[in-house]
Amino acid sequence: MKKYLLSLLAILSPFITFAQESQEAGLDQKIDEAFQPVADFFTNVIFFPIYSSDTITIPFVLVLLVGSAAFFTFYFGFPNVRYFGKAINTVRGKYDELEGHGLGDPDAAVDGDIRDTIRDESKEGEVSHFQALATAVSGTVGNGNIAGVALAIALGGPGATFWMIVCGLLGMSTKFVECTLGVQYRDVGEDGTVYGGPMYYISKGLKERGFKTLGKIAAALFAVFCIGGSFGGGNAAQSNQATIVIKELFNWESTAAGAIVGLVLAILVGIIIIGGIKRIASVTEKVVPFMAVMYIAACLYIIFSNFSFIDDAIGLIVREAFNPTAFGVGSVIGVLLVGFQRAAFSNEAGAGSASIAHSAVKTKYSASEGLVALLEPFIDTVVICTMTALVIIIFNFGGYFEYGGDGSGSVFIDGLPFEGAGITSKAFAEYIPYSNVFLTIAVVLFAVSTMISWSYYGLQSWKFLFGRGKTADMVYKLLFCTFVVIGAAASMNSIWAFSDAMIFAMIFPNMIGLYFLFPVVKKQLRRYLDAIKVAAR
């Protein structure tokens, strides 16, 4: 550990100096300008529209996401509703006895293996169902739940909340499919370390179906996009947001403040990620429930303090979903697109990232973890995002800003421009004393938990491309910690735009795997449900 920390400090030192000089000399702006064409290129490619007008632009990737989620929902008979109870029971350990050696219906065994000879796969894996869920949730529950919801409402009005909820419910089915496949096709090393995610189910699954070359190419592309996303959207952007709220809270104006905060965050993240998925899981299983409960409790306090406005807020959400009046939103399609896009950014259903964390679970029934995973979009989008939306809508019954604004996502409150987290902060400040301290803590916890989860996603993709040696691991972890400092000290919006494009780019190779392999998921679901029936006799 000491050797690692010394190496980390030695490598980060020049980047801290570079970041300080960058702010003073405007070098970060030059980097931003130089990288802008690259970011624009990938953004245009990934988000290319299939329809565009003066008021509406429909990107293909969004249609692919929502259309696929709807398909999986119907194909599996609404698993987001039918198996919600079983998902809860699996997380709380009700079916843990199924993981005992030999239990299950012989007719439902994989590849014809009978009960007495089936390999005890429950010994493979590194974390529990709850730890896997907490790690995956920590990667999605983040600043998008604070800033993203506010942006959706600012752009699309209250009706965007309705479509965010719909997208979240549909996304539960996609998470079920991809996380079942993550466990089904995972690799387990000789030391018990688990390697899983879309890289593996794409390459191994397509090879089984005679598309070996396509599988290799698609898996490699996913890994590259995932690494890019882990350095940017899952890291630099998070550390930047955390640094901004910390500097604002303490009124730090020094150019060195960002670098110092970044260094502290980098050391904290480095200490956690050096321990691998087991340490990451042990941290997230404590941090995620704490920060989620803390944030939800604050939202509920505001909501129930304004109890008489709850029915008005819900009525406005439903009414505006089908009859939008927000300036610039255009039509029902316009507000629907705003809601779907923000929900997709928030829960990442279809991107495949969460299946990397879920792959490490201790189980011999891959569908068990698929059911656990469907809770993720529900927690992220249906619960936490809706809570944020209700707070903002109730706040704006005071007529503080106009929905839709100027179409940029910014709104004017008391003559001052606010956007994203600023809108949420203003709403909280109306009802909770010292809410700036509360939101600073929430943003920092959200940022750190997202960073450590994405470090695991990126590392697994790095291993897939460059091997599983200790040197390769160390290179990635040091690079990751370096980007924590860079993100905190600089302002390179184009790089973050590029990183967001990388995260959405993951959808394309991931969907290739899902559409080739969803029949496997149906077989594994039947196997798990049959085992539950046998155990209940």
N, C-alpha and C positions, 0 to 999 in steps of 0.2 A: 504493500500500500504506500509506504513512504517513498519508495523508488518511483512509483507511478506519479505521485503528487509532485515530486521534484522535477520529473520529466515534464509534467503538465505546466508547472510554473515557468520552467526554462523556455518551453516552446511558446507560451502565451505572452511572455514579456515583450518580444519585439512587436507583436500584434497590438498590444496595449499602446506602445509608443506610436505605432503607425496610426492607430485609431485617433489618438489625440492630435497628431500632426495633420491628419486628414480633416478633422473638424476645423482646425485653425486655418488651413490652407485651402479649404474647399475641395480637397481631393475626392471626398466621398461623392460630391456632385459630379465631378469629372468621370468617376467610375460609373455613376448612375447613367450619365449621358452616353458613355461608350457602350454600356451594356443594353441600352434601350432598344436598339434594333433587334438584338437577339431575343429579348423578352417579347417584343412586338410580334416577331416571326412565330414563336412558339404559341403565343396567345392566340394569334389569328388561325394557326393550324388546329389547335386543340378545340377552340371555341368557334369553329367555322359555322356560319348560320345556314339553316335549310330554308329559312324564310326571314325576310327583313322588310320593314316598312318604316315610316317616319316615327311610329310610336312603339313598335314591337320588333324585337329580334329574337328568333328562336334558334339557339345553338343545337347542333345535332347531338352533342354529348349529353345534354339535358334530356332530350327525347329518349336517348338510349338508356339513360339511368331510370327514368320514371316508367318508360315502357317495359323495361326488363323487370322492374320491381312489380308492376301490375301482372305481368305474365307469370312470375314465380308465385305470386299470391294466389292466383286462380288455379295454377297447375297443382299446387300442394294443398289446395282446399282451405285457404285462409289460415295458414299456420300461426299467423300473428294473433289470431283470436282463439282458435281451437286448442293450441298448445301453450297458451300463456301460463296457465296454472301449472302445467308440467315443468315449464321453464323455471318458475319460482321454486318448485319442489326440488328440482335438480340442484339449483344454486344452494339451497339450504340443507342439502345432503340427504333428503328423504330416500333417494334411490342409490345411495352409496353401496348398499349390499349387493347391487348388481355387478359391481366391479370385482367381486370375489371370483376366484378361479373356478371356471367350469359352469357358472350359473348362466342359464339362458336356454332358449328353445333350440334343439339341434337342427330343426328344419330351417331356422332363421340364421344359422351360422354362416360366416363369410366363406365363400369358395368351397362350400361343402364340408368344412371342418366341423366335427361333432363336438358335443359338450365336453367330453372327457379328454379331448386331445387339443382343443383350441388353446393357442398360446395366451398366456396371461398378460395381455397388453395393458392392464391396469397399472402394472409396474413401470410402464414407460410414461414419460412425462415428468414435468418438474414443478407444476403448480396445481392448486386446487381449482375447482370450477369458479369459486368466488374470486380467487386471485386473478385468474385469467380474465374474468369479466371486469374486475377493477382496473387492470392494466389497460384493457381495450377501451373502457369508458374514459380513462384519463387521457387517452390519445384523441378523443373526440370532444369530450366536455372541456371546453376551453373558452378563450376570449370571444369566440364566435357566438357563444350563448349570451354574452353581455353586449358586445358590439354588433354582431350579426343580426340579432333580432331587432335591435333599434334601427339598423339600416333598412331592414325589410319593411318595417312599419313606416319609417320616414319616406321611403320610396313608394310603397304600394298601399299604405293605409292599414287600418285594422284588419281588413279582409285577407291580407297576406298571411296573417296568423293561422287562419283556417286552412289554407293550402299548405303551410308548413307542417301542420299536424297530419294532414292527409299524406303528404310525402313521407313523413316520419313513420306512419303506420305501414305504408307500402314498403319502405326501406327495411322494416323488420324481416320481411320474407327474403330479401336479398342477403342480409347478414346471415340468416339461417343457412342459406345455400353455400355461401363462400366459406363460412367457418366450419361447416360439416366437412367440406372438401379439404380444408386446411389440416384437420386432424387425420382424415382418411389417407392422405398421401404424404404425410410427414416422414422425415428421416430421423432416426434415432442413432446417435453415435455410440461408440463402444463404452464411453464413460457415462452414458445416459442423457447426454445433452440432446435436446430436441431441435430440429431444424424444419421449419414449416412455413407455409404461406403460399400465395399464388405462384411463386417461382417453381415450387415443387409440384403442385397439382396441375399446373399447365404443362410442364415438361413431361412428367410421368403419366398423367392422364391421357394426353394427346398421343404419347408414344404407344399406349395400350390400344389406341384406336387407329393406329397406322399412320399418324401424322407427326412423326418424330421431328422432322425438320421445322415444321411450323411451331411445334411445341417449344423447341429450343430457342427459336427466334423470339417468340412471344414472351417466354419466360425471361430471357435476357433483357428485353425491352422493359418489362415490368420492373426488374431489379434496378436498371439504370434510372428510371423515373422515380422509383421509391427512394433511392439514395439522394437524388436531387431534391425531392420533397422533404427529406429528413434534414438536410442542411438548411433549407430555406423556410418554408411554411411551418415545418414542425420544430424549428429551432430559432433561426435568426429573427423571424417575425415575432416569435413569442418573447424572446429576451428583450427585443426592442419595446414591446408593449409594457412589459414589466418595468423596464428602466424608465419609461415615460411617466408612469403613475408614481413611481418612487421619487423621481426628481420633482414632480409637481407637488407631492405631499410635503417634502422637506424644502421646497423652493431652492433647489440646487441649480445654479446657473453655470457652474464651472464646466469647461470643456472636458475635464478629466473625470467628471462624475459618471458619465456613461461607461467609460473604461473600467472604473473601479467597481461599479455595480456589476458589469459584465464579468469581471474577474471572480467576484464572489459567487455569482451564479454558476460560472464555469466550474469552480472548485466543488461546489455543492453537487452539481449534476455529475461531475467526474467521479466523485466518491460513490455515488449511487450506481452509476452504470458500470463501473469496473466489476461489480459483483454479478453481473449478468441478470438473466430473467428472474432468478430466485430473489435477489435483493430488490430488483425493480418491483416485483410483485409484492414483496413484504412492505415496501414503502407505499405503493399505490393502494393496497388494501386498507391502509390507515388514512392516507391523505384524501383519496377520492370520496369515501363516505363522509368524512369530516367536512370537506369543502362543499360538497353537494348539499348536505343537511344544513350547513351554515347559511348557504345562499338561499335555499328553499325556505328556511325559517324566516329570513329577512323579507322575502317576497310575500310569504303568507301573512306576516305581521302587517305589511302595507295593505294587502288585499282585504284582510278581515277588519282592518281599521276603517276601511271604506266599504263595509259590507253592503250598504244600500246601492252601491254602484256596480256590484258584481254582475247582476242580471243585465244591467244596461251595457256593460262591457262585452259580455258574451253575445248579447243580441246584436251589438254593433259589429262584432267579428263576423257573425254569420251573414248579416245583411250586406255588409261591404264586400264579402267574398263573391257575391253574385250580382251586386249592384254597386260597383265601386264609384266613389265620388272624389277620391284623391286626385289632385291635379297632376296631369301628365301620365297617369297610369294607363289611360286609353280605354280598356275594356276588361271584361272578366278574364280574358286570355292574358292580358297584361299583368293583372294582380296575381293570377295563378302562377305565371312565370317567375315573378318576384319571390313568391312564397316557396316554390319548388327549388329555385336556385339557392336561396339562403339555407333551406333545410338540407339540401345536398351537400353544401359546403360544411354544414355543421356536423352531420352524423357520418359522412363519408361512406354510406352504404353503397356498395358497388365498386369502390376503389380497391377493395381487397386488403387494405392495411391491417384491419382488425384481426383477420384470420391468422396473421403472423403471431400475434399474442395468444390467441385461442388455441393454436396448434400445440402449445407447450403444456396443455392440461393433462392431468393424470386420468386417463379413461381408456377403455377398450371399445366404447361405443361412440363412434365419431358423431352420430346425430345428437347425442346428449349435449355436446358442446355447441352444436348448431342451434339447439333450442335455447341454451343459455345466452347465446349471442343475440338472439332476436330481442332480448330485453334492452340491448344497448341503444338502438334508435328511440325506443320508448322513453328511456331515462333522459337521453340527451335532448330530443326534439319535442316529444309529446309532453313531458313533464317540465324540464328546466326552461326550455325556450318559451313554452306557454306561460309559465310563471312570470318571466321577464316581460312578455308582451302585455299581460294583464296589468302589471305595475305601470308600464308606460302609458297604456290606454286610459287607465283610471286617472293618472296624473294629468293627462291632456284633456280630461273633461273640464279642466280649468281654462281651456282655450289658449294654451301657451304657444302652440305652433300649428302650422297648417300642414296637413298630411299631403305628401307629394313634394312639398317645397318647390325648389327650382329644378328638380329632377336629378340632382347630383348626389342626393343622400344627406345633404346638409339642411338643417332647419334653423330658424332664428327664434331664440327664446330671450325675451327681454332685450331685444335688439342685438344680441350676440349670436354668432354662428356656432352650432353644435352638430356633431355627427357621431355615429357609432356609440362607443362607450360614454361619450360626453352626454348624450341624451339620457342614457340609463342613469348616469351619475346624478344628473339634474333631477330626475324623478325620485331617486332614493333620498336625495338631500331634502326634498320637500317633506319627508315623513320621518326620517331617521337622523338624529343628531350624530355628528362626526361620521357620516356615511362615507366621506372621502377616505377615512382610515379603513373602514370595512371593505370598501371596493378595492383599495390598494392591496389588502391582504388577499382578497378573492382573486384578483388578476394575477398576482404573483404566484399563488398556489396553482391556479389554472395553468399558468405558463410553465412552471417547473414540472408539473405532472405530465403536461403534453410533451415537453422536451424529453423527459426520460423514457416515455413510451415510444416516441418516434426514434430515439437513439437505438432502441431494440429493433424496430422495423428496418431502419437503415443498415444496421449491423448485419442482420440476417440476409439482406439483399447483397451486402458487400461480401459476405462469406460465400454466397452462391456464385458470385462472379470471380472472386480472387482466392478462394480457398479458406480453410478453417484453421489456419495456423495462428499462433499467438502474435506473431509480428503483424499480420494483416489486421487482426483485431485491434492492436494498439494503434496502428496508423489511423484506422477509422475513428476510434474514440478520441484521439488527440485532435483530429480534424474537426470532429463534432464540437468539442469543447472550444476550439478556436473560433468557430462560427457563432458560438454563444457570445463571445467578446465582441466580434465584428458586428453582430446584430445589435448589441447594446450600445455600441459607441458610434455607429455610422447611421446614415439614412439613405439606403439604396433601394428605393421603391421598385425599380425595374427588376432587381434581382428577386425580390419577394413576389412580384408578378410572375416571373419565370418559374419560381418554385410552386406557386399555386397552379400554374399550367402543368407542371410535372405531376402534381397530385391528381389532377383530373385526367392527365394522360394515362395514368395507371388503369383507368377504367377500361380503355380499349383492349389491351391484352388480357385483362382480368375477365372481361365478358366473353372472350373467346373460350377461356377455360370453363366458365359457368354454363355456356350453351352446349358445349360438348359433353359435359359431365353431370348435368342435373339429374339424369336417370339414376346415377350412382347414389345421389342423395336420397332419392325416393326409396331405394333398396335399403339403405342404412337406417332411414327413419322407420321403416317397417320392422327391421331387426330390433331396434331399440324399444319400440312400442310393444312388440311381442315379448321381449324380455321382461318388461314391466308387468305385463299380464301374467306371465308365468310366476313371477315373484309374488304376485298378489294372491295366488291360489292357496 
